Amino acid sequence: MTRLYKLVTATASCILVGLSGGCAQDADAPADHGPASAEITKSPEGVTTRPTLTAPELQPPSQQSEYTDQGRPEVAFDPCTWIDDDAVVRAGLDPASRRRGQDLITEYTFFTCDFDGLHWDLQVDSGNASWQEDLDKNGAINEPLTINGREAMWVRDPHLVKTCDIHVRTKAGFVIFNTTRTFEGSEAGLERCDGVLHIAETFEPSIGADN
């Protein structure tokens, strides 16, 4: 889609929702924050759920603002704290590069996390704009697919020759996996969408079956 492309396309999260009126973001986090600690979280019934990264600079902002549309569900999946380092390594990315991107808290909420790799960089956005809104926005440039049984689609913007998206449907809305090919990736002969399917398949289980 034409929204949410890495830092090379300026304020990515603001571009993502060409529909919203403002942008709220945290201060820039350091690119290399070192190992992040993790803890096991429990549901109200005391059932163990998933490890959650607890480094302060990785935590998501509040989903409430003066612009928040109260009719939309809150975003459950936060890519910066729910994707573990093992999955990041298996996706061909550097866990030490994990950092919060420009979270969007307006009419819509989008949590953003950035990762770097040798051949591609990745931005993951988890939001509560609806799947139908996403389909309407990208109808001319999407191609349906399934990721681990979950409804998804390719989004290939013809004007952005180094980036490629896979959007995955969630209960709250959708998650965007957006890769940007690096110079090294170009030198290695990679095509614009090489790697993104593997990344989406590797990270999708982190969303959680209930989300």
C-alpha positions as CSV (number, residue, x, y, z in Angstrom):
1,M,0.0,0.0,0.0
2,T,1.0,3.6,-0.2
3,R,0.9,3.9,3.6
4,L,3.6,2.9,6.1
5,Y,6.8,2.6,4.2
6,K,10.1,2.7,6.1
7,L,11.8,5.8,7.1
8,V,12.8,6.4,3.4
9,T,9.2,7.5,2.7
10,A,9.2,10.1,5.6
11,T,6.8,9.8,8.5
12,A,5.6,6.3,7.6
13,S,2.9,5.9,10.2
14,C,1.3,9.3,9.3
15,I,1.3,8.2,5.6
16,L,-0.3,4.9,6.5
17,V,-3.6,6.3,7.4
18,G,-4.1,8.9,4.7
19,L,-7.5,9.3,6.4
20,S,-6.5,10.6,9.8
21,G,-6.0,14.1,11.0
22,G,-2.9,13.9,13.2
23,C,0.0,11.9,14.5
24,A,1.2,11.0,18.0
25,Q,4.5,9.4,18.6
26,D,7.1,8.6,21.3
27,A,10.5,10.1,21.4
28,D,13.0,8.3,19.1
29,A,14.3,5.1,20.8
30,P,18.0,4.2,20.4
31,A,18.7,1.9,17.4
32,D,20.7,-0.5,19.5
33,H,19.2,-1.0,23.0
34,G,20.9,-4.3,23.7
35,P,19.2,-7.4,24.9
36,A,15.6,-7.0,26.0
37,S,14.3,-8.8,29.0
38,A,11.2,-10.9,28.8
39,E,8.6,-12.1,31.3
40,I,5.8,-14.6,31.2
41,T,2.5,-12.9,31.3
42,K,-0.7,-14.4,32.8
43,S,-4.3,-14.0,32.0
44,P,-6.8,-13.0,34.7
45,E,-7.4,-16.7,35.3
46,G,-3.7,-17.2,35.9
47,V,-3.1,-19.1,32.6
48,T,0.4,-18.5,31.2
49,T,0.2,-16.8,27.8
50,R,3.3,-15.5,26.1
51,P,6.7,-14.0,26.8
52,T,6.5,-10.2,26.5
53,L,9.6,-8.0,26.1
54,T,9.8,-5.5,28.9
55,A,12.5,-3.1,28.0
56,P,11.1,0.4,28.8
57,E,11.9,1.9,25.4
58,L,10.0,-0.9,23.6
59,Q,6.6,-0.3,25.4
60,P,3.7,0.9,23.3
61,P,2.0,4.3,24.0
62,S,-1.5,4.6,25.4
63,Q,-4.2,4.0,22.9
64,Q,-6.3,6.9,24.2
65,S,-6.1,10.4,22.8
66,E,-8.4,13.3,22.0
67,Y,-8.7,11.9,18.5
68,T,-9.4,8.3,19.4
69,D,-12.4,6.7,17.8
70,Q,-14.0,4.9,20.7
71,G,-16.0,2.7,18.3
72,R,-12.9,0.9,17.2
73,P,-11.4,-2.1,19.1
74,E,-8.1,-1.6,20.9
75,V,-5.0,-3.1,19.2
76,A,-3.9,-6.2,21.0
77,F,-0.8,-7.3,19.1
78,D,2.2,-5.0,19.7
79,P,5.0,-6.1,17.3
80,C,7.8,-4.6,19.4
81,T,7.0,-6.6,22.6
82,W,5.3,-9.7,21.3
83,I,7.8,-11.0,18.6
84,D,10.6,-12.8,20.3
85,D,14.2,-12.7,19.3
86,D,14.3,-16.3,18.0
87,A,11.6,-15.4,15.5
88,V,13.5,-12.3,14.5
89,V,16.6,-14.4,13.8
90,R,14.7,-17.0,11.8
91,A,13.3,-14.1,9.7
92,G,16.8,-13.1,8.8
93,L,16.8,-9.9,10.9
94,D,19.0,-8.6,13.7
95,P,17.2,-8.7,17.1
96,A,19.5,-5.9,18.4
97,S,18.1,-3.6,15.8
98,R,14.6,-3.8,17.3
99,R,13.2,-0.4,18.0
100,R,9.8,1.4,18.2
101,G,8.8,3.2,15.0
102,Q,6.4,6.1,14.8
103,D,3.3,4.8,16.5
104,L,0.1,6.4,15.3
105,I,-2.6,7.3,17.9
106,T,-5.3,9.3,16.1
107,E,-8.7,8.1,14.9
108,Y,-6.9,4.9,14.2
109,T,-4.2,3.2,16.3
110,F,-1.1,1.7,14.7
111,F,1.7,0.2,16.7
112,T,5.0,0.2,14.8
113,C,8.3,-1.7,15.2
114,D,11.4,-1.6,13.0
115,F,14.0,-4.2,12.4
116,D,17.2,-4.2,10.3
117,G,18.7,-7.0,8.3
118,L,21.5,-7.5,5.8
119,H,19.3,-7.8,2.7
120,W,16.1,-6.1,3.8
121,D,14.8,-3.9,6.6
122,L,11.4,-4.5,8.1
123,Q,8.6,-2.4,9.5
124,V,5.7,-4.1,11.2
125,D,2.5,-2.1,11.9
126,S,-0.4,-3.5,13.9
127,G,-3.6,-1.4,13.7
128,N,-7.3,-1.1,14.1
129,A,-8.3,0.3,10.7
130,S,-10.7,-2.4,9.5
131,W,-9.8,-5.1,6.9
132,Q,-12.5,-3.7,4.6
133,E,-11.0,-0.3,4.8
134,D,-7.7,-1.8,3.8
135,L,-9.2,-3.7,0.9
136,D,-11.0,-0.5,-0.3
137,K,-7.7,1.5,-0.1
138,N,-5.6,-1.1,-1.9
139,G,-8.1,-2.8,-4.2
140,A,-6.1,-2.0,-7.3
141,I,-2.7,-3.2,-6.1
142,N,-3.5,-6.2,-3.8
143,E,-3.3,-10.0,-4.4
144,P,-5.1,-12.3,-1.9
145,L,-3.1,-15.0,-0.1
146,T,-3.2,-17.0,3.1
147,I,-0.6,-16.8,5.9
148,N,-0.7,-19.9,8.2
149,G,-4.4,-20.1,7.6
150,R,-5.1,-16.4,8.2
151,E,-6.6,-14.2,5.5
152,A,-3.9,-11.9,4.0
153,M,-2.9,-10.1,0.8
154,W,0.1,-8.9,-1.1
155,V,0.3,-5.1,-1.6
156,R,2.8,-4.0,-4.2
157,D,2.8,-0.3,-4.9
158,P,4.2,0.2,-8.4
159,H,5.7,3.5,-7.5
160,L,7.9,2.1,-4.7
161,V,10.3,-0.3,-6.4
162,K,12.3,-1.3,-3.3
163,T,9.4,-2.0,-0.9
164,C,6.9,-4.8,-0.6
165,D,4.0,-5.4,1.8
166,I,2.0,-8.3,3.1
167,H,-1.1,-7.4,5.1
168,V,-2.5,-10.0,7.5
169,R,-6.0,-9.8,8.9
170,T,-6.6,-9.6,12.7
171,K,-9.7,-9.3,14.9
172,A,-8.8,-5.7,15.6
173,G,-7.9,-4.8,12.0
174,F,-4.7,-5.9,10.2
175,V,-0.9,-6.2,10.5
176,I,1.4,-4.9,7.8
177,F,4.8,-6.5,7.1
178,N,6.7,-4.0,5.0
179,T,10.2,-4.8,3.7
180,T,12.6,-2.5,2.1
181,R,15.4,-4.0,0.1
182,T,18.9,-2.8,1.3
183,F,21.8,-1.9,-1.0
184,E,23.3,-5.3,-0.1
185,G,20.0,-7.0,-1.1
186,S,20.1,-5.2,-4.4
187,E,23.7,-6.2,-5.0
188,A,22.8,-9.8,-4.1
189,G,20.2,-9.7,-6.9
190,L,17.1,-9.9,-4.7
191,E,13.8,-8.9,-6.1
192,R,11.6,-6.4,-4.2
193,C,9.3,-9.0,-2.6
194,D,12.0,-11.6,-1.8
195,G,11.9,-12.5,1.9
196,V,8.6,-10.8,2.9
197,L,6.5,-14.0,2.7
198,H,9.0,-15.9,4.9
199,I,8.9,-13.0,7.4
200,A,5.1,-12.9,7.5
201,E,4.9,-16.7,8.0
202,T,7.5,-16.6,10.7
203,F,6.0,-13.7,12.6
204,E,2.3,-14.5,12.2
205,P,2.2,-17.0,15.1
206,S,3.3,-14.1,17.4
207,I,0.0,-12.4,16.7
208,G,-1.9,-15.1,18.7
209,A,-4.8,-17.2,17.6
210,D,-7.2,-15.2,19.6
211,N,-6.2,-12.0,17.9
